[in-house]
């Protein structure tokens, strides 16, 4: 994991994809995120933002889900492409 390229999920730009490198947070939050599919090596794409920027709409494992920015700050990713 390279610290120069690692960001938290809430820092991605709309349309950007990234690979998950680490999931943090307290035990309950971490378990919930892992159960939703946020596991090491999985690709996630920031699809849309709510009008006020929170929550985020993400695509992971072929499905869409919404996640609060505060929860997204616990997921560390490496961006793999720029928005189109």
C-alpha positions as a Markdown table, in Angstrom:
| # | Residue | x | y | z |
|---|---|---|---|---|
| 1 | Unk | 0.0 | 0.0 | 0.0 |
| 2 | Unk | 1.5 | 3.3 | -1.1 |
| 3 | Unk | 0.6 | 6.2 | 1.0 |
| 4 | Unk | 1.1 | 8.7 | -1.9 |
| 5 | Unk | -1.7 | 7.1 | -3.9 |
| 6 | Unk | -4.0 | 5.9 | -1.1 |
| 7 | Unk | -7.0 | 8.1 | -0.3 |
| 8 | Unk | -10.2 | 7.6 | 1.6 |
| 9 | Unk | -13.4 | 6.7 | -0.4 |
| 10 | Unk | -15.0 | 10.1 | 0.4 |
| 11 | Unk | -12.2 | 11.9 | -1.5 |
| 12 | Unk | -12.9 | 10.2 | -4.9 |
| 13 | Unk | -14.3 | 12.3 | -7.7 |
| 14 | Unk | -17.6 | 11.4 | -9.4 |
| 15 | Unk | -17.1 | 8.7 | -12.0 |
| 16 | Unk | -13.7 | 7.6 | -10.5 |
| 17 | Unk | -13.0 | 4.0 | -9.7 |
| 18 | Unk | -10.7 | 2.6 | -7.1 |
| 19 | Unk | -9.4 | -0.6 | -5.5 |
| 20 | Unk | -10.1 | -1.1 | -1.8 |
| 21 | Unk | -6.9 | -1.5 | 0.2 |
| 22 | Unk | -8.1 | -1.3 | 3.8 |
| 23 | Unk | -11.3 | -1.0 | 5.7 |
| 24 | Unk | -11.1 | 0.7 | 9.1 |
| 25 | Unk | -13.5 | 2.0 | 11.7 |
| 26 | Unk | -14.8 | 0.5 | 14.9 |
| 27 | Unk | -15.7 | -3.2 | 15.1 |
| 28 | Unk | -19.4 | -2.8 | 14.3 |
| 29 | Unk | -18.9 | -0.4 | 11.4 |
| 30 | Unk | -16.1 | -2.5 | 9.9 |
| 31 | Unk | -18.2 | -5.6 | 10.1 |
| 32 | Unk | -21.1 | -3.8 | 8.4 |
| 33 | Unk | -18.9 | -2.5 | 5.6 |
| 34 | Unk | -17.3 | -5.9 | 5.0 |
| 35 | Unk | -20.8 | -7.5 | 4.9 |
| 36 | Unk | -21.8 | -4.9 | 2.2 |
| 37 | Unk | -18.9 | -6.0 | 0.0 |
| 38 | Unk | -16.2 | -3.5 | 0.9 |
| 39 | Unk | -13.4 | -6.0 | 1.0 |
| 40 | Unk | -9.7 | -5.8 | 0.1 |
| 41 | Unk | -9.1 | -5.9 | -3.6 |
| 42 | Unk | -12.6 | -5.1 | -4.7 |
| 43 | Unk | -13.2 | -2.3 | -7.2 |
| 44 | Unk | -15.7 | 0.5 | -6.3 |
| 45 | Unk | -16.9 | 3.4 | -8.4 |
| 46 | Unk | -18.3 | 6.7 | -7.1 |
| 47 | Unk | -21.5 | 7.0 | -9.3 |
| 48 | Unk | -23.3 | 10.0 | -7.9 |
| 49 | Unk | -23.3 | 12.5 | -5.0 |
| 50 | Unk | -26.5 | 13.7 | -3.3 |
| 51 | Unk | -27.3 | 17.4 | -3.9 |
| 52 | Unk | -25.6 | 18.5 | -0.6 |
| 53 | Unk | -22.7 | 16.0 | -1.1 |
| 54 | Unk | -23.9 | 13.4 | 1.4 |
| 55 | Unk | -24.6 | 10.5 | 1.0 |
| 56 | Unk | -22.4 | 9.0 | -1.8 |
| 57 | Unk | -23.9 | 6.6 | -4.4 |
| 58 | Unk | -21.4 | 3.8 | -5.1 |
| 59 | Unk | -21.3 | 0.8 | -7.4 |
| 60 | Unk | -19.6 | -2.3 | -6.0 |
| 61 | Unk | -19.9 | -6.0 | -7.1 |
| 62 | Unk | -22.5 | -5.0 | -9.7 |
| 63 | Unk | -25.0 | -3.2 | -7.4 |
| 64 | Unk | -25.6 | 0.3 | -6.2 |
| 65 | Unk | -25.6 | 1.5 | -2.6 |
| 66 | Unk | -25.5 | 4.7 | -0.7 |
| 67 | Unk | -23.0 | 5.4 | 2.0 |
| 68 | Unk | -22.5 | 8.3 | 4.4 |
| 69 | Unk | -19.3 | 10.3 | 3.9 |
| 70 | Unk | -18.4 | 9.7 | 7.6 |
| 71 | Unk | -18.5 | 5.9 | 6.9 |
| 72 | Unk | -16.7 | 6.3 | 3.5 |
| 73 | Unk | -13.8 | 8.0 | 5.4 |
| 74 | Unk | -13.0 | 4.6 | 7.0 |
| 75 | Unk | -12.4 | 2.9 | 3.6 |
| 76 | Unk | -8.9 | 3.4 | 2.1 |
| 77 | Unk | -8.6 | 3.0 | -1.7 |
| 78 | Unk | -6.2 | 3.4 | -4.6 |
| 79 | Unk | -7.7 | 5.3 | -7.5 |
| 80 | Unk | -7.4 | 3.4 | -10.8 |
| 81 | Unk | -8.9 | 5.9 | -13.3 |
| 82 | Unk | -9.9 | 9.5 | -13.7 |
| 83 | Unk | -13.5 | 10.5 | -14.3 |
| 84 | Unk | -14.7 | 10.5 | -17.9 |
